[in-house]
Amino acid sequence: MRKLVLVNSFAAGWRVRADPEEIAWRESLLEMNRRQPSFRRSLLGEMFITLYFLSTFAVIIMVLERARSESDRLHARLREAERLATAGELAAGMAHEIRNPLAAIVNATALLTDEAGLTSDERATTLAAIRTEARRLNRILSDFLHFAKPQEAQRVTGDIRQVVEHVSGLIRDDRARASRVDVKVAVDPMVPRFAFDRDQLTQVLWNVALNGVEAMNGRGRLSMEVGRQNGGVVLAVSDTGSGISSERLPRVFEPFYSGKPNGSGLGLTIAERIVAAHGGRIEIDSELGRGTRVTLLFPLEAA
């Protein structure tokens, strides 16, 4: 409880005098009143800074959201442009491949209309040419359908040796294209069975082996080797043909790119896609005048 004391002063008369506790209490109130405006100012300053940073952060988020939306739209346009460009390239390549056999067929039919100007042998030769170009057209269209609409791999556990033996037998029996080709097969007996699509791998191996036969012009040595490498299965096909130049080698997997006059340019493209669907990859090593080695690698854990 505060105590008040009445004192008599000669100069001021009677006045009230507080005791020391009262004085200390009053001084603390005065000090608090003096400090309160600065305290309020600092609190308002902190609130303002906080609101400023929050509003700035909100603006940054809005800008980033708009940038992300614009980036998504640009990526969508880019993908559409790439799709149209790819479709245009495929259409141009398809047209180029079809034009040559069609022109040959048209010329041959024009010759056949002149019955009096052809002998029986010439007529037979012209008809054979038509059949050859028709088969070529069918092969081009079949390859394009395989490329445009690939079938899903139906993988079943099997022995890759059977595929190699089957394809090597086909090459040996193709006397028209491989009459002077020496086919060598070497299979590591430790190669395990694994899951693969037999028809698709037969197609891949046949295309690769046939490329080797044609690169040797039907004369040379074709080797097929099956073994283990880095925990997977490796299937290598080597030929003693003319080889591929370093300038052409990076393009061998491009659609409709072929170094053969009658090639569709889709064989290796389809082969790469099939091997990739099996979790593997294709590697090609080649040297001009020495030949080419195509290696198919299949990881067992992905098979």
HUTA-V766470 format. One record per backbone hydrogen bond with DSSP energy under -0.5 kcal/mol. NH is the residue of the N-H (numbers start at 1). CO is the residue of the C=O. Records with the same first field share a line. If there is no record, write none. Layout:
BEGIN
NH = CO ; CO
END
This chain:
BEGIN
5 = 17
7 = 5 ; 15
9 = 7 ; 13
13 = 9
15 = 7
17 = 5
19 = 3
23 = 19
24 = 20
25 = 21
26 = 22
27 = 23
28 = 24
29 = 25
30 = 26
31 = 27
32 = 28
33 = 29
34 = 30
35 = 31
36 = 32
37 = 33
39 = 35
40 = 36
41 = 37
42 = 38
43 = 39
44 = 40
45 = 41
46 = 42
47 = 43
48 = 44
49 = 45
50 = 46
51 = 47
52 = 48
53 = 49
54 = 50
55 = 51
56 = 52
57 = 53
58 = 54
59 = 55
60 = 56
61 = 57
62 = 58
63 = 59
64 = 60
65 = 61
66 = 62
67 = 63
68 = 64
69 = 65
70 = 66
71 = 67
72 = 68
73 = 69
74 = 70
75 = 71
76 = 72
77 = 73
78 = 74
79 = 75
80 = 76
81 = 77
82 = 78
83 = 79
84 = 80
85 = 81
86 = 82
87 = 83
88 = 84
89 = 85
90 = 86
91 = 87
92 = 88
93 = 89
94 = 90
95 = 91
96 = 92
97 = 93
98 = 94
99 = 95
100 = 96
101 = 97
102 = 98
103 = 99
104 = 100
105 = 101
106 = 102
107 = 103
108 = 104
109 = 105
110 = 106
111 = 107
112 = 108
113 = 109
114 = 110 ; 111
115 = 113
117 = 114
118 = 115
123 = 119
124 = 120
125 = 121
126 = 122
127 = 123
128 = 124
129 = 125
130 = 126
131 = 127
132 = 128
133 = 129
134 = 130
135 = 131
136 = 132
137 = 133
138 = 134
139 = 135
140 = 136
141 = 137
142 = 138
143 = 139
144 = 140
145 = 141
146 = 142
147 = 143
148 = 144
149 = 145
155 = 153
156 = 196
158 = 194
160 = 158
162 = 159
163 = 159
164 = 160
165 = 161
166 = 162
167 = 163
168 = 164
169 = 165
170 = 166
171 = 167
172 = 168
173 = 169
174 = 170 ; 171
175 = 173
177 = 174
178 = 174
179 = 175
180 = 218
181 = 178
182 = 180 ; 220
183 = 181
184 = 182 ; 222
186 = 224
188 = 226
191 = 188
194 = 158
196 = 156
198 = 196
201 = 197
202 = 198
203 = 199
204 = 200
205 = 201
206 = 202
207 = 203
208 = 204
209 = 205
210 = 206
211 = 207
212 = 208
213 = 209
214 = 210
215 = 211
216 = 212
217 = 214
218 = 213
219 = 216
220 = 180
222 = 182
223 = 221 ; 238
224 = 184
225 = 236
226 = 186
227 = 234
229 = 232
232 = 229
233 = 298
234 = 227
235 = 296
236 = 225
237 = 294
238 = 223
239 = 292
240 = 221
242 = 215
249 = 245
250 = 246
251 = 248
252 = 249
254 = 251
256 = 265
257 = 254 ; 265
258 = 256
263 = 260
270 = 266
271 = 267
272 = 268
273 = 269
274 = 270
275 = 271
276 = 272
277 = 273
278 = 274 ; 275
279 = 276
280 = 275
281 = 297
283 = 295
285 = 293
287 = 291
289 = 242
290 = 287
291 = 287
292 = 239
293 = 285
294 = 237
295 = 283 ; 293
296 = 235
297 = 281 ; 295
298 = 233
300 = 231
302 = 299
303 = 299 ; 300
END
